[in-house]
Amino acid sequence: MNIFSKLFNSNEKPNLNILFENENFKKFISKAEDISIGYSEINIFKLESIEKEQIGDSITENGKSLVGNKKGDWKENWIVIANDNMDDPIFVDIENPNLPVFISQHGNGEWEENYIAISIENFLSILNDLRILSINRQNPAEIKKNPISETELELFLTKTKNDNHWMDIEYWALFLEND
């Protein structure tokens, strides 16, 4: 039985037990909180709403699958766990037990995954580092009075890059832009 068969039952609604049984995911969902820094936000979905949050990405409102096998299609092994303030889905790849985390731009007509953490544990670590950076910077007015310094930005980006096996950190650099 492939992962798609495990995730979708006969009426094609997600059966997320495969994700909920992952120990790394359980730890993440119990500790992760929304983050707001300046103009940027990441909203973590509550456990009880994850199934509903798949609508528009992997399924339609009536539960019909939007998954495909062509380049640019939503993949069967992607499960949305959060979104950012642009309503772009943040998702994990459940084929990997470490649950690497990706983001894709919403509304482009095709999905292109961008790697933002090598595991859900590293994503939690990134969120914790962002929480520290967000102190007195949680909204546009606060960040204008107390912008992120070049040193703070460089330290965050270097740590994130090193902790995630030298991945491209462009998303995080854009996330922390002060304007």
C-alpha positions in Angstrom: 0.0 0.0 0.0 1.5 3.4 -1.0 1.4 6.5 1.1 -1.4 8.0 -1.0 -3.6 5.0 -0.3 -2.9 5.4 3.4 -3.7 9.1 3.4 -6.8 9.1 1.3 -9.8 6.8 1.9 -12.5 6.0 -0.6 -14.1 9.5 -0.5 -10.6 11.0 -0.9 -10.5 13.0 2.3 -7.2 12.9 4.1 -6.6 10.3 6.8 -3.8 11.9 8.6 -3.0 9.1 11.1 0.3 8.4 9.4 1.4 12.0 10.3 -0.2 12.0 13.7 1.7 8.8 14.6 5.1 10.3 13.8 6.9 11.1 17.1 8.7 14.1 15.6 5.4 15.6 14.4 3.8 15.0 17.9 6.6 16.9 19.5 6.4 19.7 17.0 2.7 20.2 17.2 2.8 20.2 21.0 5.5 22.9 21.2 5.1 25.1 18.0 3.4 28.4 18.2 2.6 31.1 15.7 5.3 33.6 15.1 5.0 37.3 14.1 8.0 39.5 13.4 7.6 42.8 11.7 5.5 42.3 8.6 6.0 38.5 8.5 4.0 35.7 10.1 3.9 31.9 10.3 0.7 30.4 11.5 0.9 26.8 12.8 -2.2 24.8 12.4 -3.8 23.2 15.4 -4.0 19.5 15.4 -7.8 19.5 15.1 -7.7 21.7 12.0 -5.0 20.1 10.0 -7.4 18.0 7.9 -9.5 21.1 7.0 -6.3 23.0 6.2 -5.5 20.6 3.3 -8.4 22.1 1.3 -7.2 24.1 -1.7 -3.8 22.4 -1.7 -4.3 18.6 -1.8 -8.1 18.4 -1.9 -11.1 20.4 -2.9 -13.9 21.5 -0.5 -15.9 18.4 -1.5 -12.9 16.2 -0.7 -11.8 15.5 -4.3 -8.0 15.0 -4.7 -5.9 17.7 -6.3 -2.8 15.5 -6.2 -1.0 14.7 -9.5 2.2 13.2 -10.8 3.2 15.9 -13.3 5.8 18.6 -12.5 4.1 21.4 -10.7 1.3 19.2 -9.3 0.7 18.8 -5.5 2.4 15.6 -4.4 0.7 12.8 -2.5 3.3 12.9 0.2 2.9 16.6 1.1 0.8 17.6 4.1 0.2 21.2 5.0 1.1 22.1 8.6 1.2 25.9 8.5 1.1 28.9 6.3 2.7 32.3 6.2 1.2 35.8 5.9 1.0 35.4 2.1 -1.2 32.3 2.6 1.6 30.2 1.1 1.4 26.6 2.4 4.2 25.3 4.6 4.2 21.5 4.4 6.1 18.4 5.3 7.1 15.4 3.1 5.7 12.4 5.0 7.8 9.9 2.9 10.8 11.0 5.0 10.4 10.1 8.7 12.3 13.3 9.6 9.5 15.3 7.9 11.5 17.9 5.9 9.7 21.2 5.7 8.9 23.1 2.5 7.0 26.1 1.3 5.4 26.9 -2.0 4.0 30.0 -3.5 0.2 30.0 -3.6 -1.7 31.0 -6.7 1.0 30.4 -9.4 -0.9 27.6 -11.1 1.8 25.1 -10.2 3.6 24.0 -7.0 7.3 24.4 -6.7 8.6 23.2 -3.3 11.2 25.3 -1.6 13.1 23.6 1.2 13.1 25.6 4.4 14.2 23.1 7.1 15.7 19.6 6.8 13.4 18.2 9.5 10.4 19.2 11.5 12.7 19.4 14.5 14.9 21.9 12.8 11.8 23.9 11.8 10.8 24.0 15.4 14.4 25.3 16.2 14.1 27.9 13.5 10.7 29.1 15.0 12.3 29.3 18.4 15.2 31.4 17.1 12.6 33.6 15.3 10.7 34.0 18.6 13.9 35.4 20.2 14.4 37.8 17.3 10.7 38.9 17.5 11.0 40.3 21.0 9.9 43.9 20.7 9.5 43.4 17.0 6.2 41.6 16.6 4.5 44.1 14.4 5.5 46.8 11.8 5.5 49.6 14.3 7.7 47.7 16.8 10.2 46.6 14.1 10.5 50.1 12.8 11.5 51.3 16.3 13.8 48.3 16.9 15.0 46.9 13.5 16.9 43.6 13.2 20.6 44.5 13.1 22.9 43.2 10.4 24.7 41.1 13.0 21.5 39.5 14.3 20.4 38.8 10.8 23.7 37.3 9.8 23.9 35.1 13.0 20.4 33.8 12.4 20.9 33.0 8.7 24.3 31.4 9.4 23.0 29.2 12.2 19.9 28.2 10.1 22.1 27.4 7.1 24.6 25.4 9.1 21.9 23.5 11.0 20.1 22.6 7.8 23.1 21.2 5.8 23.9 24.4 3.9 20.4 24.7 2.3 19.5 27.9 0.5 18.2 30.3 3.1 16.6 32.8 0.8 13.2 32.3 2.2 14.4 33.1 5.7 16.3 36.2 4.5 13.1 37.5 2.8 11.0 36.6 5.8 13.2 38.8 8.0 13.3 41.9 5.7 12.6 45.0 7.7 10.5 46.8 5.1 
